[in-house]
Amino acid sequence: MSELLRLEDLQVHFPIRSGFAEMVRRKPQRFVRAVDGIDLVIQRGEVLGLVGESGSGKTTTGRVIVKLTKQTAGRIVFDDDDVSGLWGQRALRDYRRRVQLIFQDPYETLNPKQTIHDFVAEPLMVNDLVPAAGERETRVLQALDSAGLRPATDFAFRYPHELSGGQRQRVVIAGALVMDPELVVADEPVSMLDVSIRTELLHLMLDLRAERHLTYLFITHDLAVAWVIADRIAVMYLGKIMEIGPADGVIRSAHHPYTAALVSVAPTPEPPDAGTRASRTILVGETPDAAHVPPGCRFHPRCPLAFGRCRTEEPPLFDVGDGHQAACWLAEPGARAEGQSLPAAGAEAAAREGAVPAASPRPGSAAPTP
Amino acid sequence: MSEPLEAGLASTPSLPSAPALPTRDAEVRGRRRWPLPKQADPNAPLLVVEDLKTYFSLESGTVRAVDGVSFTLRDGEALGIAGESGCGKTTTALSLIKLLPANARIVGGSVRLFGIELATRDEKGLRRYRWREISMVFQGAMNALNPVQRVGDQIAEPVVERLGLSRDEGMKRAVELLELVGIPGDRVRAYPHELSGGMRQRAMIAMALACYPAIVIGDEPTTALDVMVQAQILELLERLRHELGLSLILITHDLSVIAETCDRVLVMYAGKVAEEGAVATVFRNPRHPYTRKLLAAFPDIEADRRTLAVIPGSPPDLRTPPPGCRFHPRCEFAMELCRTEVPRETTFADGVRLACHLYPPGSDGSLPAALAGGASGGATPAAGPPQTDALSFRQLADEALAEGAPGHFAGADHGLAPQRPNEPSPPLTPDARPERER
């Protein structure tokens, strides 16, 4: 197991265009702090699920990794090379071959006037990777075949309108595969698709990981999808990572109130029994504007468990064992010793813990206080 | 929300398709703001749809988008219509108030609201019912609002047009409605782009409520929203339903939304009803192979092991639907009969209505051996190679994690999953579903 990508204190701040009046009054330039200092390591061969509401900065993080957006500060280290300063088409050619992006909307990603073959072959031509037309065609057909569009020759010369949503997303995946990448950044690849087709694509992505030794950064707003596909889950809120750890740990024993709330509202097809609806923690409001990040813990205005310290001091990521970290004062080693553990405080988390068989013993703080 | 209504619902969660008490119907109807339409039969059920057929004519043929759908909606009830895209669920809803595109036509069946036939009415004849009795929250709140008109004006428009109130009164009502759905009243003067996604969806709901309708149809009301906002919107719908005595029709491919908010569920496949019944009954004990697959394919963080089913193939082209049962090409239990004969809808003792040859009309509706066993056994030789691809990668991942190396299962180990097609997938048997905390 080796490290493939490391982000160090990554920040992306977008300047807010100020009006003439503000310029005259010499107001300081304001920024949207889309990504506000995250550290993240992706191991070779793993699937890291990056989960967050819209406006949490998860997509911006993905765009920085594929170098579509410039970071304000911080370092990006890919395969032991610092690529933070790498810019320009020529310099990025090799990097872009190794790191590919899958977009959310297969209806908009594909050019309606381009055949599937041309779409998949384009990156090869642009990067001048395979100059020979015959060889290029073989590569394209191979990629289509890997993406499950079989027989590939049937699909290669169709147009996007002739395909269903699931097939289109397979084409987009083929377009990423044809470059033979090492890291694939998938930005909400299944959220536009029906549930029944979702499974197929998740299945496909995991098969491809096995076949081609891919590593995924899987960006999604849906905790359940992340849980299905990811080895580790990172939960983002307003540009910061709130909690990160093994998928099981994050879902089964959330140490951050935000994660716990997300888990409690995660969609489930179980009909609600009397009482289960009450166990949900619905946070009021929406992710606040990243231009006005609250002081202290940025989650405190919506946090059901916030106390004095949360309003003034921002918690760092505390280790809670098993490679599981949470940025919450309640996860601080001392705080937990005092019995302020999250599952005890959050009734819904406690209720859920009870529902889970004892198969996943949680590090410390496990016992819900009666 | 201490309505007697809610208490009644909560205390009878497992009643088989609880036939709503007439008293409840009367109670809900008693809260109406307006008298019933003149031609209404006061004793008729709220909405009865019978054998509805809506076809689209294209150059390349006729698309039978809705092909014989029947259901009943009672006062104060929430009905969820589920199915994959292209199964005709939106067309069914649009047919109720005939908001259909120009090339679509209702070719048969009836839609009766308070006993009044709507399917045969012309545009003018429908004015009394559109929005005043049946309103709609359209798909994609981002695009359904007019970007160059203030939200308040858009909400006031149906009030002014349909109820004949003055503009000032309309704006007053708009403020009231915004506050009802949880938006500060002073936002009436906001433009849609000044509102967040969740607030726009709330504004759409406010608009649907403008004329105190009896039925609100929500077409994928939460699909484009974040999970937390989705939970907020569902909670809002639930509250409004009880406070205002609304009846809801929720159209969604997301079964969790239906589990969360609806009393009954109607699963559609290729323009027909596959299964219909009380949510608790159908979701705990799904019978139709399609319903079972849909439920098994749903990623659920409450399930203990990640075993997701795949529904092989894609929905049929409705210009040339397959003969017999329309689901048979994708059904692992398809028999010879399924290929030739269209299954008839049968209602079983617990109120579940089904169209599947595995449950013939005379049977008691219990699980056939083939399904109970999970995998396609010898009972269905016609099924050919088993098409289930039980997806147990989570399990594999967990095993690999237990061995201490997350990178380890990236290689050969994971390749095991596709080689285990015969593994019975736990979600298929109801008892294997994880127990939930009471």
Contacts between the chains, C-beta under 8 A, distances in Angstrom:
chain1	res1	chain2	res2	distance
A	1	B	405	6.1
A	1	B	406	6.6
A	1	B	407	3.7
A	1	B	408	7.7
A	2	B	407	7.8
A	43	B	406	6.5
A	43	B	407	5.9
A	44	B	407	6.2
A	44	B	410	7.8
A	45	B	406	7.7
A	45	B	407	4.3
A	45	B	410	3.2
A	45	B	411	7.5
A	46	B	406	5.3
A	46	B	407	6.4
A	46	B	410	7.2
A	53	B	226	4.3
A	53	B	227	7.4
A	53	B	228	5.9
A	53	B	229	7.6
A	54	B	197	7.0
A	54	B	226	5.5
A	164	B	314	5.5
A	165	B	85	7.1
A	166	B	314	7.0
A	194	B	84	4.8
A	194	B	85	5.4
A	194	B	253	5.0
A	195	B	253	5.9
A	195	B	254	6.7
A	195	B	255	7.1
A	195	B	294	7.0
A	195	B	297	5.6
A	195	B	298	5.6
A	195	B	299	7.9
A	196	B	84	5.6
A	196	B	293	7.1
A	196	B	294	6.4
A	196	B	297	5.1
A	196	B	310	7.7
A	196	B	311	4.4
A	197	B	84	7.7
A	197	B	314	7.8
A	198	B	297	7.4
A	198	B	299	7.3
A	199	B	297	4.6
A	199	B	299	7.6
A	199	B	308	4.6
A	199	B	309	6.9
A	199	B	310	5.0
A	199	B	311	7.8
A	199	B	391	6.6
A	200	B	310	5.1
A	200	B	311	8.0
A	202	B	299	7.9
A	202	B	308	7.3
A	202	B	391	7.8
A	203	B	308	7.5
A	203	B	310	6.2
A	203	B	389	7.0
A	203	B	391	5.4
A	203	B	393	7.7
A	203	B	417	7.9
A	206	B	393	5.2
A	206	B	414	6.5
A	206	B	417	7.5
A	207	B	414	7.7
A	207	B	415	7.9
A	207	B	417	7.6
A	207	B	418	6.6
A	209	B	410	6.1
A	209	B	414	7.0
A	210	B	410	6.6
A	210	B	411	6.5
A	210	B	412	7.5
A	210	B	413	7.9
A	210	B	414	4.0
A	210	B	415	5.0
A	211	B	415	7.7
A	213	B	410	6.3
A	213	B	411	7.0
A	221	B	226	5.4
A	221	B	227	6.2
A	222	B	227	6.5
A	222	B	299	7.6
A	223	B	227	6.7
A	223	B	301	6.3
A	224	B	299	4.1
A	224	B	300	6.2
A	224	B	301	5.0
A	225	B	299	5.5
A	227	B	299	6.9
A	227	B	301	5.0
A	227	B	306	7.4
A	227	B	394	7.9
A	228	B	299	4.5
A	228	B	306	5.4
A	228	B	308	6.5
A	228	B	394	6.4
A	231	B	397	6.2
A	231	B	401	7.3
A	231	B	406	5.0
A	232	B	406	7.4
A	246	B	401	6.6
A	246	B	406	7.9
A	247	B	397	8.0
A	248	B	398	7.0
A	248	B	401	7.5
A	251	B	301	5.4
A	261	B	228	7.2
A	262	B	227	6.4
A	262	B	228	7.0
A	263	B	301	6.6
A	265	B	227	5.7
A	265	B	228	6.1
A	265	B	230	7.6
A	265	B	231	3.9
A	266	B	227	6.5
A	266	B	301	5.0
A	267	B	227	7.1
A	267	B	230	7.6
A	267	B	254	6.5
A	267	B	256	3.1
A	267	B	257	7.1
A	267	B	260	7.6
A	267	B	300	7.9
A	268	B	256	5.4
A	268	B	259	6.8
A	268	B	298	7.9
A	268	B	300	4.9
A	268	B	301	7.0
A	268	B	302	5.1
A	269	B	255	4.2
A	269	B	256	5.2
A	269	B	258	7.9
A	269	B	259	5.0
A	269	B	283	6.1
A	269	B	295	5.6
A	269	B	298	4.7
A	269	B	300	6.2
A	270	B	259	5.9
A	270	B	283	6.8
A	270	B	300	7.4
A	270	B	302	6.4
A	270	B	433	7.7
A	270	B	436	5.9
A	271	B	13	7.6
A	271	B	259	4.9
A	271	B	279	4.8
A	271	B	280	4.4
A	271	B	283	4.6
A	271	B	284	6.7
A	272	B	259	6.7
A	272	B	260	6.5
A	273	B	13	6.5
A	273	B	436	6.4
A	273	B	438	6.2
A	274	B	10	5.4
A	274	B	11	7.9
A	274	B	13	6.0
A	275	B	438	6.5
A	276	B	436	6.3
A	276	B	437	7.2
A	277	B	260	7.7
A	279	B	437	7.6
A	280	B	231	6.6
A	282	B	228	7.1
A	282	B	231	4.9
A	282	B	232	5.8
A	282	B	235	6.0
A	283	B	228	5.5
A	284	B	232	8.0
A	286	B	196	5.4
A	286	B	197	8.0
A	286	B	198	5.5
A	286	B	226	7.5
A	286	B	228	7.3
A	286	B	229	6.0
A	287	B	226	7.8
A	351	B	437	5.4
A	352	B	437	7.0
A	354	B	437	5.2
A	355	B	302	7.2
A	355	B	434	7.5
A	355	B	435	7.2
A	355	B	436	5.9
A	355	B	437	3.9
A	356	B	304	7.8
A	357	B	304	7.1
A	359	B	304	7.6
